[in-house]
Amino acid sequence: MSLPLLARTSARQAITRARSLHTTAPLRDAHAHHDPLPFAFPTKENKGMFGLKLAVFLSVGFSIPFIAAWNQMRKSGAGA
């Protein structure tokens, strides 16, 4: 067998192998149930409670830096 023929055969096999990698079955099934959120999304029955919990969570998180600044000002005597 000549060298160019061997090289062409090898190249053809490499292309075939590269193409076959893309035809494998997907790892995730389209019919599987997947929740992107770490909690159950609120239904009509508990939407108000979810809103209340969310508001408390966000307001506490937002107020922490202001409470810390007020505490530092109070300790130094600069606060009212």
MDTraj code that builds the backbone (N, CA, C; nanometers):
import mdtraj as md
import numpy as np

residues = "MET SER LEU PRO LEU LEU ALA ARG THR SER ALA ARG GLN ALA ILE THR ARG ALA ARG SER LEU HIS THR THR ALA PRO LEU ARG ASP ALA HIS ALA HIS HIS ASP PRO LEU PRO PHE ALA PHE PRO THR LYS GLU ASN LYS GLY MET PHE GLY LEU LYS LEU ALA VAL PHE LEU SER VAL GLY PHE SER ILE PRO PHE ILE ALA ALA TRP ASN GLN MET ARG LYS SER GLY ALA GLY ALA".split()
xyz = np.array([
    [0.0845, -0.1161, 0.0000],
    [0.0000, 0.0000, 0.0000],
    [0.0898, 0.1234, 0.0000],
    [0.0536, 0.2210, -0.0818],
    [0.1378, 0.3396, -0.0913],
    [0.1090, 0.4343, 0.0255],
    [0.2036, 0.5206, 0.0521],
    [0.1936, 0.6122, 0.1655],
    [0.0796, 0.7137, 0.1497],
    [0.0588, 0.7761, 0.0314],
    [-0.0538, 0.8699, 0.0194],
    [-0.1892, 0.8020, 0.0387],
    [-0.2025, 0.6798, -0.0100],
    [-0.3282, 0.6075, 0.0075],
    [-0.3526, 0.5774, 0.1556],
    [-0.2476, 0.5409, 0.2260],
    [-0.2582, 0.5141, 0.3692],
    [-0.2954, 0.6416, 0.4453],
    [-0.2367, 0.7545, 0.4044],
    [-0.2666, 0.8817, 0.4701],
    [-0.4120, 0.9215, 0.4469],
    [-0.4624, 0.9019, 0.3238],
    [-0.6017, 0.9349, 0.2946],
    [-0.6967, 0.8468, 0.3752],
    [-0.6650, 0.7207, 0.3856],
    [-0.7494, 0.6288, 0.4615],
    [-0.7513, 0.6679, 0.6090],
    [-0.6364, 0.7040, 0.6610],
    [-0.6273, 0.7450, 0.8008],
    [-0.7056, 0.8744, 0.8242],
    [-0.6947, 0.9692, 0.7312],
    [-0.7673, 1.0952, 0.7445],
    [-0.9179, 1.0712, 0.7372],
    [-0.9602, 0.9831, 0.6473],
    [-1.1018, 0.9512, 0.6332],
    [-1.1553, 0.8878, 0.7620],
    [-1.0778, 0.8005, 0.8222],
    [-1.1206, 0.7367, 0.9466],
    [-1.1278, 0.8383, 1.0604],
    [-1.0354, 0.9328, 1.0631],
    [-1.0364, 1.0352, 1.1676],
    [-1.1604, 1.1233, 1.1546],
    [-1.1972, 1.1578, 1.0310],
    [-1.3168, 1.2396, 1.0094],
    [-1.4412, 1.1625, 1.0520],
    [-1.4463, 1.0358, 1.0177],
    [-1.5608, 0.9527, 1.0549],
    [-1.5721, 0.9416, 1.2064],
    [-1.4601, 0.9234, 1.2743],
    [-1.4616, 0.9157, 1.4204],
    [-1.5053, 1.0483, 1.4820],
    [-1.4591, 1.1593, 1.4257],
    [-1.4961, 1.2901, 1.4788],
    [-1.6452, 1.3157, 1.4605],
    [-1.7002, 1.2742, 1.3488],
    [-1.8433, 1.2927, 1.3256],
    [-1.9264, 1.2026, 1.4155],
    [-1.8789, 1.0855, 1.4433],
    [-1.9575, 0.9921, 1.5232],
    [-1.9683, 1.0371, 1.6687],
    [-1.8768, 1.1204, 1.7161],
    [-1.8858, 1.1693, 1.8536],
    [-2.0062, 1.2603, 1.8722],
    [-2.0477, 1.3287, 1.7676],
    [-2.1594, 1.4219, 1.7777],
    [-2.2945, 1.3532, 1.7637],
    [-2.2946, 1.2281, 1.7285],
    [-2.4216, 1.1586, 1.7097],
    [-2.4562, 1.0697, 1.8280],
    [-2.3903, 1.0897, 1.9404],
    [-2.4224, 1.0098, 2.0585],
    [-2.5527, 1.0600, 2.1196],
    [-2.6124, 0.9796, 2.2015],
    [-2.7385, 1.0161, 2.2662],
    [-2.7139, 1.1285, 2.3666],
    [-2.8088, 1.2194, 2.3813],
    [-2.7912, 1.3280, 2.4784],
    [-2.7858, 1.2741, 2.6213],
    [-2.7145, 1.3448, 2.7063],
    [-2.7009, 1.3004, 2.8446],
    [-2.8272, 1.3274, 2.9257],
    [-2.8994, 1.4332, 2.8898],
    [-3.0216, 1.4666, 2.9619],
    [-3.1425, 1.4291, 2.8773],
    [-3.2377, 1.3705, 2.9405],
    [-3.3583, 1.3325, 2.8701],
    [-3.4529, 1.4519, 2.8672],
    [-3.5172, 1.4742, 2.7562],
    [-3.6076, 1.5877, 2.7427],
    [-3.7323, 1.5708, 2.8284],
    [-3.7634, 1.4487, 2.8672],
    [-3.8844, 1.4237, 2.9434],
    [-3.8606, 1.4239, 3.0940],
    [-3.7382, 1.4432, 3.1357],
    [-3.7087, 1.4434, 3.2790],
    [-3.7549, 1.5751, 3.3404],
    [-3.8022, 1.5685, 3.4620],
    [-3.8469, 1.6884, 3.5322],
    [-3.7259, 1.7549, 3.5966],
    [-3.7087, 1.8842, 3.5711],
    [-3.5934, 1.9561, 3.6243],
    [-3.6407, 2.0883, 3.6819],
    [-3.6096, 2.1120, 3.8085],
    [-3.6440, 2.2382, 3.8728],
    [-3.5206, 2.3269, 3.8781],
    [-3.5222, 2.4428, 3.8126],
    [-3.4060, 2.5308, 3.8167],
    [-3.3944, 2.6097, 3.9468],
    [-3.5022, 2.6171, 4.0230],
    [-3.5011, 2.6929, 4.1474],
    [-3.4839, 2.5989, 4.2660],
    [-3.4219, 2.6463, 4.3737],
    [-3.4028, 2.5601, 4.4905],
    [-3.5270, 2.5503, 4.5792],
    [-3.6389, 2.6049, 4.5348],
    [-3.7615, 2.5996, 4.6121],
    [-3.8781, 2.5827, 4.5157],
    [-3.9914, 2.5443, 4.5686],
    [-4.1104, 2.5279, 4.4861],
    [-4.1670, 2.6658, 4.4528],
    [-4.1958, 2.6888, 4.3267],
    [-4.2522, 2.8171, 4.2856],
    [-4.3911, 2.8308, 4.3457],
    [-4.4269, 2.9508, 4.3915],
    [-4.5539, 2.9655, 4.4624],
    [-4.6744, 2.9381, 4.3728],
    [-4.7710, 2.8740, 4.4305],
    [-4.8969, 2.8505, 4.3614],
    [-4.9941, 2.9600, 4.4010],
    [-5.1154, 2.9518, 4.3526],
    [-5.2147, 3.0547, 4.3852],
    [-5.2481, 3.0559, 4.5338],
    [-5.2386, 2.9406, 4.5981],
    [-5.2754, 2.9326, 4.7395],
    [-5.1734, 3.0016, 4.8300],
    [-5.0442, 2.9882, 4.8012],
    [-4.9431, 3.0413, 4.8934],
    [-4.8624, 3.1556, 4.8326],
    [-4.9194, 3.2272, 4.7385],
    [-4.8476, 3.3369, 4.6746],
    [-4.8261, 3.4542, 4.7710],
    [-4.9217, 3.4820, 4.8562],
    [-4.9085, 3.5914, 4.9522],
    [-4.8000, 3.5640, 5.0554],
    [-4.7955, 3.4420, 5.1051],
    [-4.6929, 3.4055, 5.2036],
    [-4.5549, 3.4087, 5.1400],
    [-4.5454, 3.3632, 5.0163],
    [-4.4174, 3.3683, 4.9458],
    [-4.3719, 3.5134, 4.9288],
    [-4.4637, 3.6022, 4.8926],
    [-4.4301, 3.7437, 4.8777],
    [-4.3838, 3.8058, 5.0082],
    [-4.4498, 3.7694, 5.1176],
    [-4.4110, 3.8209, 5.2489],
    [-4.2713, 3.7734, 5.2874],
    [-4.2447, 3.6443, 5.2687],
    [-4.1122, 3.5901, 5.3008],
    [-4.0044, 3.6538, 5.2140],
    [-4.0347, 3.6736, 5.0862],
    [-3.9380, 3.7353, 4.9958],
    [-3.9102, 3.8798, 5.0362],
    [-4.0141, 3.9543, 5.0713],
    [-3.9965, 4.0933, 5.1129],
    [-3.9131, 4.1028, 5.2405],
    [-3.9393, 4.0163, 5.3373],
    [-3.8617, 4.0165, 5.4622],
    [-3.7165, 3.9808, 5.4339],
    [-3.6947, 3.8792, 5.3515],
    [-3.5588, 3.8361, 5.3183],
    [-3.4808, 3.9489, 5.2505],
    [-3.5413, 4.0145, 5.1526],
    [-3.4716, 4.1206, 5.0801],
    [-3.4513, 4.2446, 5.1667],
    [-3.5502, 4.2798, 5.2487],
    [-3.5348, 4.3994, 5.3317],
    [-3.4309, 4.3792, 5.4418],
    [-3.4234, 4.2604, 5.4990],
    [-3.3206, 4.2335, 5.6003],
    [-3.1823, 4.2387, 5.5365],
    [-3.1678, 4.1774, 5.4210],
    [-3.0382, 4.1795, 5.3522],
    [-2.9954, 4.3193, 5.3118],
    [-3.0919, 4.4019, 5.2711],
    [-3.0593, 4.5385, 5.2296],
    [-3.0269, 4.6271, 5.3493],
    [-3.0874, 4.5999, 5.4643],
    [-3.0689, 4.6874, 5.5800],
    [-2.9434, 4.6566, 5.6610],
    [-2.8820, 4.5421, 5.6428],
    [-2.7637, 4.5049, 5.7221],
    [-2.6510, 4.6082, 5.7112],
    [-2.6117, 4.6567, 5.5927],
    [-2.5039, 4.7568, 5.5884],
    [-2.5396, 4.8868, 5.6601],
    [-2.6662, 4.9282, 5.6527],
    [-2.7069, 5.0514, 5.7197],
    [-2.7063, 5.0349, 5.8716],
    [-2.7477, 4.9206, 5.9187],
    [-2.7440, 4.8935, 6.0630],
    [-2.5995, 4.8874, 6.1113],
    [-2.5116, 4.8258, 6.0329],
    [-2.3699, 4.8187, 6.0707],
    [-2.3076, 4.9580, 6.0737],
    [-2.3392, 5.0424, 5.9759],
    [-2.2854, 5.1793, 5.9744],
    [-2.3391, 5.2594, 6.0925],
    [-2.4671, 5.2456, 6.1223],
    [-2.5256, 5.3164, 6.2365],
    [-2.4603, 5.2715, 6.3671],
    [-2.4348, 5.1409, 6.3803],
    [-2.3721, 5.0880, 6.5007],
    [-2.2296, 5.1423, 6.5160],
    [-2.1547, 5.1480, 6.4078],
    [-2.0179, 5.2007, 6.4144],
    [-2.0179, 5.3494, 6.4496],
    [-2.1123, 5.4242, 6.3930],
    [-2.1213, 5.5679, 6.4243],
    [-2.1600, 5.5878, 6.5716],
    [-2.2498, 5.5048, 6.6217],
    [-2.2930, 5.5154, 6.7609],
    [-2.1782, 5.4840, 6.8561],
    [-2.0966, 5.3811, 6.8217],
    [-1.9846, 5.3441, 6.9080],
    [-1.8779, 5.4523, 6.9118],
    [-1.8590, 5.5224, 6.8001],
    [-1.7543, 5.6247, 6.7965],
    [-1.8011, 5.7572, 6.8562],
    [-1.9293, 5.7712, 6.8811],
    [-1.9808, 5.8937, 6.9397],
    [-2.0215, 5.9958, 6.8358],
    [-2.0105, 5.9656, 6.7076],
    [-2.0466, 6.0600, 6.6027],
    [-2.1956, 6.0552, 6.5718],
    [-2.2606, 5.9476, 6.6080],
    [-2.4031, 5.9335, 6.5780],
    [-2.4894, 6.0091, 6.6768],
    [-2.6127, 6.0339, 6.6392],
    [-2.7033, 6.1100, 6.7253],
    [-2.7589, 6.0258, 6.8372],
])
top = md.Topology()
chain = top.add_chain()
for i, resn in enumerate(residues, 1):
    res = top.add_residue(resn, chain, resSeq=i)
    for name in ("N", "CA", "C"):
        top.add_atom(name, md.element.get_by_symbol(name[0]), res)
traj = md.Trajectory(xyz[None], top)
